[in-house]
Structures are given as C-alpha cells and as structure tokens.
C-alpha cells in the first residue's frame, strides 16, 4: 500500500472540511485560494497521519474565526465562547476532518491512522520543509470566515 499515491489527495481533505463545516456549524465554505504558503494564523490545529508514508494535517484560523465557528456549532453566543472552547473547537475540527478524509480514502488503497489532535498558538509560524516534503496549502471560507488547510507529506 502507498499512503499518498493518488493525484489531488488534498481534495479529500477539502471535501471533508467543507462537509463538516456545513453539517456541524451550518456554514457554507469553498476554496478561496490555493497558494504556496507555509505560514499559519494565530491558532492552528494539527494531527499526525501515520501510515506507510507519513503526513500531517493542519487547520489554521484567527481566534475570532474559531470563536464564530464554535458559536455556530454550539448555539452559544460568540461573546460567551471561552479560550478553552476555541481550543476544543479547533481540535475537534481537525479530528473530524481527518476522520472524514480517512473514511473516504479507506475505499482506495490509501490507508493511514489518526493521532490525537494538538494545537499551536502564535503568529508568524511556518512549516520549514526539505525538498522531499510536499506541502499543499489552501484557504477556504466565505464572506464571514477564512480557514487555512495545509497537508504536509512525503
């Protein structure tokens, strides 16, 4: 089995995130741009995707965007969403996106496992990769929000 052997692998993750945002938060998002951008916003959720070859999934957004998404998902007013709530929401978005993509990809020969999601906080962080690592970056959103998705893999 080959972990990342098909073209347009990133589309599985984009489709998963788009569906989750619609079902869980009632938000319609689409790809705004695809870029060669390894930088992150203020809060980034990540998950290691171990398999025959390794990869990582990153979702990144400004804290107020995650507060808004949390508010939509829980029905809580945005001003009552705590820092812990935004952190839990980002971890859960990563978990659901990776899980949905894994389920979609299990129908192919691409098999990977999921790690526990974790967070990075801060600005001006970036992925520093070698020439063997591929990084796909895209921004999804609508007129209210923008969320970055990045997939790094060998």
DRENSE-268407 format. One record per residue (C-alpha): residue in one letter; residue number from 1; x, y, z. Coordinates in Angstrom, 2 decimals, decimal comma, always signed. Layout:
<nodes>
<node residu="A" num="NUM" u="X" v="Y" w="Z"/>
...
</nodes>
This chain:
<nodes>
<node residu="X" num="1" u="+0,00" v="+0,00" w="+0,00"/>
<node residu="X" num="2" u="+1,13" v="+3,51" w="-0,76"/>
<node residu="X" num="3" u="-0,04" v="+6,25" w="+1,63"/>
<node residu="X" num="4" u="-0,22" v="+9,20" w="-0,78"/>
<node residu="X" num="5" u="-0,36" v="+7,60" w="-4,20"/>
<node residu="X" num="6" u="-3,24" v="+9,38" w="-5,92"/>
<node residu="X" num="7" u="-3,45" v="+12,77" w="-7,57"/>
<node residu="X" num="8" u="-5,33" v="+15,56" w="-5,84"/>
<node residu="X" num="9" u="-5,15" v="+13,99" w="-2,39"/>
<node residu="X" num="10" u="-5,85" v="+17,40" w="-0,89"/>
<node residu="X" num="11" u="-9,36" v="+17,33" w="-2,37"/>
<node residu="X" num="12" u="-10,34" v="+14,55" w="+0,06"/>
<node residu="X" num="13" u="-9,41" v="+16,80" w="+2,98"/>
<node residu="X" num="14" u="-11,03" v="+19,90" w="+1,45"/>
<node residu="X" num="15" u="-14,25" v="+17,96" w="+0,81"/>
<node residu="X" num="16" u="-14,18" v="+16,61" w="+4,38"/>
<node residu="X" num="17" u="-13,71" v="+20,09" w="+5,91"/>
<node residu="X" num="18" u="-16,39" v="+21,62" w="+3,68"/>
<node residu="X" num="19" u="-18,90" v="+18,93" w="+4,65"/>
<node residu="X" num="20" u="-18,09" v="+19,18" w="+8,37"/>
<node residu="X" num="21" u="-18,47" v="+22,96" w="+8,39"/>
<node residu="X" num="22" u="-21,86" v="+22,60" w="+6,68"/>
<node residu="X" num="23" u="-23,17" v="+19,80" w="+8,91"/>
<node residu="X" num="24" u="-21,72" v="+20,86" w="+12,26"/>
<node residu="X" num="25" u="-21,78" v="+24,66" w="+12,02"/>
<node residu="X" num="26" u="-24,28" v="+25,37" w="+9,26"/>
<node residu="X" num="27" u="-21,60" v="+27,30" w="+7,37"/>
<node residu="X" num="28" u="-21,07" v="+27,06" w="+3,64"/>
<node residu="X" num="29" u="-17,42" v="+27,45" w="+2,67"/>
<node residu="X" num="30" u="-15,44" v="+26,98" w="-0,52"/>
<node residu="X" num="31" u="-11,85" v="+27,27" w="-1,69"/>
<node residu="X" num="32" u="-10,93" v="+30,95" w="-1,86"/>
<node residu="X" num="33" u="-7,34" v="+30,41" w="-2,93"/>
<node residu="X" num="34" u="-4,63" v="+27,80" w="-3,22"/>
<node residu="X" num="35" u="-1,19" v="+29,09" w="-2,53"/>
<node residu="X" num="36" u="+2,36" v="+28,09" w="-1,84"/>
<node residu="X" num="37" u="+2,09" v="+29,41" w="+1,69"/>
<node residu="X" num="38" u="+3,55" v="+27,66" w="+4,71"/>
<node residu="X" num="39" u="+2,62" v="+30,30" w="+7,30"/>
<node residu="X" num="40" u="-0,12" v="+29,98" w="+9,92"/>
<node residu="X" num="41" u="-2,65" v="+32,20" w="+11,65"/>
<node residu="X" num="42" u="-2,99" v="+32,65" w="+15,42"/>
<node residu="X" num="43" u="-4,41" v="+29,19" w="+16,25"/>
<node residu="X" num="44" u="-3,50" v="+26,02" w="+14,39"/>
<node residu="X" num="45" u="-4,81" v="+22,53" w="+14,98"/>
<node residu="X" num="46" u="-2,66" v="+19,66" w="+13,76"/>
<node residu="X" num="47" u="-2,72" v="+15,89" w="+13,50"/>
<node residu="X" num="48" u="-0,06" v="+13,39" w="+12,52"/>
<node residu="X" num="49" u="-1,26" v="+10,93" w="+9,88"/>
<node residu="X" num="50" u="+0,98" v="+7,88" w="+10,26"/>
<node residu="X" num="51" u="+0,89" v="+5,23" w="+7,59"/>
<node residu="X" num="52" u="+3,26" v="+3,61" w="+5,13"/>
<node residu="X" num="53" u="+4,37" v="+7,19" w="+4,47"/>
<node residu="X" num="54" u="+3,84" v="+9,98" w="+6,98"/>
<node residu="X" num="55" u="+1,82" v="+13,12" w="+6,67"/>
<node residu="X" num="56" u="+0,35" v="+15,91" w="+8,78"/>
<node residu="X" num="57" u="-2,89" v="+17,85" w="+8,57"/>
<node residu="X" num="58" u="-3,06" v="+21,48" w="+9,72"/>
<node residu="X" num="59" u="-6,10" v="+23,76" w="+10,05"/>
<node residu="X" num="60" u="-5,36" v="+27,39" w="+10,85"/>
<node residu="X" num="61" u="-7,52" v="+30,43" w="+11,56"/>
<node residu="X" num="62" u="-7,66" v="+33,61" w="+13,55"/>
<node residu="X" num="63" u="-9,05" v="+33,15" w="+17,06"/>
<node residu="X" num="64" u="-12,20" v="+35,19" w="+16,37"/>
<node residu="X" num="65" u="-12,98" v="+32,93" w="+13,40"/>
<node residu="X" num="66" u="-12,81" v="+29,84" w="+15,61"/>
<node residu="X" num="67" u="-14,97" v="+31,64" w="+18,20"/>
<node residu="X" num="68" u="-17,56" v="+32,26" w="+15,47"/>
<node residu="X" num="69" u="-17,43" v="+28,62" w="+14,30"/>
<node residu="X" num="70" u="-17,78" v="+27,42" w="+17,91"/>
<node residu="X" num="71" u="-20,76" v="+29,73" w="+18,35"/>
<node residu="X" num="72" u="-22,40" v="+28,28" w="+15,23"/>
<node residu="X" num="73" u="-21,68" v="+24,69" w="+16,30"/>
<node residu="X" num="74" u="-22,92" v="+25,04" w="+19,88"/>
<node residu="X" num="75" u="-25,54" v="+27,77" w="+19,70"/>
<node residu="X" num="76" u="-23,60" v="+29,77" w="+22,30"/>
<node residu="X" num="77" u="-23,28" v="+33,50" w="+21,69"/>
<node residu="X" num="78" u="-19,82" v="+34,42" w="+20,42"/>
<node residu="X" num="79" u="-19,09" v="+36,66" w="+23,42"/>
<node residu="X" num="80" u="-19,62" v="+33,68" w="+25,77"/>
<node residu="X" num="81" u="-17,14" v="+31,42" w="+23,92"/>
<node residu="X" num="82" u="-14,03" v="+30,96" w="+26,09"/>
<node residu="X" num="83" u="-10,43" v="+30,38" w="+25,05"/>
<node residu="X" num="84" u="-10,82" v="+26,74" w="+26,11"/>
<node residu="X" num="85" u="-13,90" v="+26,48" w="+23,87"/>
<node residu="X" num="86" u="-11,98" v="+27,82" w="+20,85"/>
<node residu="X" num="87" u="-9,12" v="+25,40" w="+21,51"/>
<node residu="X" num="88" u="-11,54" v="+22,45" w="+21,83"/>
<node residu="X" num="89" u="-13,33" v="+23,54" w="+18,65"/>
<node residu="X" num="90" u="-10,10" v="+23,66" w="+16,63"/>
<node residu="X" num="91" u="-9,02" v="+20,24" w="+17,90"/>
<node residu="X" num="92" u="-12,43" v="+18,83" w="+17,04"/>
<node residu="X" num="93" u="-12,39" v="+20,35" w="+13,53"/>
<node residu="X" num="94" u="-9,01" v="+18,70" w="+12,91"/>
<node residu="X" num="95" u="-10,25" v="+15,40" w="+14,33"/>
<node residu="X" num="96" u="-13,46" v="+15,38" w="+12,26"/>
<node residu="X" num="97" u="-11,71" v="+16,49" w="+9,06"/>
<node residu="X" num="98" u="-9,01" v="+13,82" w="+9,33"/>
<node residu="X" num="99" u="-11,55" v="+11,16" w="+10,28"/>
<node residu="X" num="100" u="-13,81" v="+12,00" w="+7,36"/>
<node residu="X" num="101" u="-10,91" v="+12,06" w="+4,89"/>
<node residu="X" num="102" u="-9,66" v="+8,73" w="+6,30"/>
<node residu="X" num="103" u="-13,08" v="+7,17" w="+5,77"/>
<node residu="X" num="104" u="-13,23" v="+8,48" w="+2,18"/>
<node residu="X" num="105" u="-9,70" v="+7,27" w="+1,45"/>
<node residu="X" num="106" u="-10,20" v="+3,82" w="+3,01"/>
<node residu="X" num="107" u="-12,19" v="+2,95" w="-0,10"/>
<node residu="X" num="108" u="-8,92" v="+3,31" w="-2,03"/>
<node residu="X" num="109" u="-5,51" v="+1,85" w="-1,31"/>
<node residu="X" num="110" u="-4,56" v="+4,84" w="+0,84"/>
<node residu="X" num="111" u="-4,56" v="+3,84" w="+4,50"/>
<node residu="X" num="112" u="-3,47" v="+5,99" w="+7,41"/>
<node residu="X" num="113" u="-4,11" v="+6,23" w="+11,14"/>
<node residu="X" num="114" u="-5,03" v="+9,23" w="+13,26"/>
<node residu="X" num="115" u="-3,09" v="+10,69" w="+16,15"/>
<node residu="X" num="116" u="-4,52" v="+12,84" w="+18,91"/>
<node residu="X" num="117" u="-5,05" v="+16,39" w="+17,58"/>
<node residu="X" num="118" u="-2,90" v="+19,12" w="+19,08"/>
<node residu="X" num="119" u="-2,60" v="+22,92" w="+18,84"/>
<node residu="X" num="120" u="-0,04" v="+25,59" w="+18,06"/>
<node residu="X" num="121" u="-0,76" v="+29,17" w="+19,09"/>
<node residu="X" num="122" u="+1,04" v="+32,25" w="+17,88"/>
<node residu="X" num="123" u="+1,66" v="+34,23" w="+14,74"/>
<node residu="X" num="124" u="+4,35" v="+34,08" w="+12,08"/>
<node residu="X" num="125" u="+4,87" v="+30,33" w="+12,42"/>
<node residu="X" num="126" u="+5,64" v="+28,34" w="+9,30"/>
<node residu="X" num="127" u="+6,50" v="+24,87" w="+8,03"/>
<node residu="X" num="128" u="+10,15" v="+24,55" w="+7,16"/>
<node residu="X" num="129" u="+10,39" v="+21,54" w="+4,91"/>
<node residu="X" num="130" u="+13,05" v="+19,79" w="+2,91"/>
<node residu="X" num="131" u="+12,84" v="+19,11" w="-0,81"/>
<node residu="X" num="132" u="+11,26" v="+15,66" w="-0,21"/>
<node residu="X" num="133" u="+8,29" v="+17,04" w="+1,73"/>
<node residu="X" num="134" u="+5,33" v="+18,35" w="-0,24"/>
<node residu="X" num="135" u="+3,09" v="+20,97" w="+1,33"/>
<node residu="X" num="136" u="-0,33" v="+21,74" w="-0,07"/>
<node residu="X" num="137" u="-1,93" v="+24,99" w="+1,19"/>
<node residu="X" num="138" u="-5,36" v="+26,38" w="+0,54"/>
<node residu="X" num="139" u="-7,75" v="+28,85" w="+2,15"/>
<node residu="X" num="140" u="-11,43" v="+28,07" w="+2,46"/>
<node residu="X" num="141" u="-14,13" v="+30,42" w="+3,61"/>
<node residu="X" num="142" u="-16,99" v="+32,74" w="+2,84"/>
<node residu="X" num="143" u="-17,71" v="+36,42" w="+3,41"/>
<node residu="X" num="144" u="-17,53" v="+35,92" w="+7,20"/>
<node residu="X" num="145" u="-14,65" v="+33,50" w="+7,82"/>
<node residu="X" num="146" u="-11,43" v="+32,13" w="+6,38"/>
<node residu="X" num="147" u="-9,72" v="+28,93" w="+7,48"/>
<node residu="X" num="148" u="-6,44" v="+27,61" w="+6,14"/>
<node residu="X" num="149" u="-5,82" v="+23,95" w="+5,41"/>
<node residu="X" num="150" u="-2,36" v="+22,52" w="+4,90"/>
<node residu="X" num="151" u="-1,24" v="+18,98" w="+4,25"/>
<node residu="X" num="152" u="+2,43" v="+18,13" w="+4,52"/>
<node residu="X" num="153" u="+3,61" v="+14,71" w="+3,33"/>
<node residu="X" num="154" u="+6,49" v="+12,76" w="+1,87"/>
</nodes>
